[in-house]
Amino acid sequence: MDAIIQEFFDVAKAHDIALRWRSADDYLHYFYAQPIPPTRQHFPSTYHDLKAGKNREIDALTGTIVRLGKEKGMLAPVNETVTNLIKANERFLLKNKAS
């Protein structure tokens, strides 16, 4: 999580995107401060997509960090790996569903 968050903040800074926290460290401190986060009962849309057998919205999430990073000549290798793994999983599930 730390690397995903750091890449997110680095890319946001390169694009002059204002975030609620000033730095990745500030956010990570907030993120890890509570052992049970207030969002513990929230299920993200990606979860619902997975349960419904739909493709995930990964291009709109980690994929966006990768794309925006490339626009500034930056790499976001952790976000890119996560994006590629989820897309590979989607292809695998689709192939097995068709069989």
Secondary structure, DSSP 8 states (H G I E B T S, - for coil): -HHHHHHHHHHHHHTT---SSSSHHHHHHHHHH-SS-TTTT---HHHHHHHHT----GGGTHHHHHHHHHHTT---HHHHHHHHHHHHHHHHHHHHHH-
